[in-house]
Amino acid sequence: MKKPASRRSATEMVLEYDFPGGARGKYVERYRKGTNIVLLDPELAQALPDSKSVNDALRAILEIVRRTEARGGRWSGPKGSGNVALVGRKS
């Protein structure tokens, strides 16, 4: 025998959910260790469609910064960026 149809639509949420067998924070440490999510602006996401391309671009930028600093120069970030800090440096 089938259960009677619910009166709620498929997209409607109930006010409270019951998770009797759930463990709060079960995966939180694993999540913190292995997750680093960054949201890209649409034009960047179009130019850098996957994590490999993002990582390659960031490595190239870091290499430019390191070479500039090694020659005694100072990298101030892209034009028009007020808050730019060098990666790996503590203020």
Buried (B, 14 or more C-beta within 10 A) or exposed (E): EEEEEEEEEEEEEEEEEEEEEEEEEEEEEEEEEEEEEEEEEEEEEEEBEEEEEBEEEEEEEEEEBBEEEEEEEEBEEEEEEEEEEBEEEEE
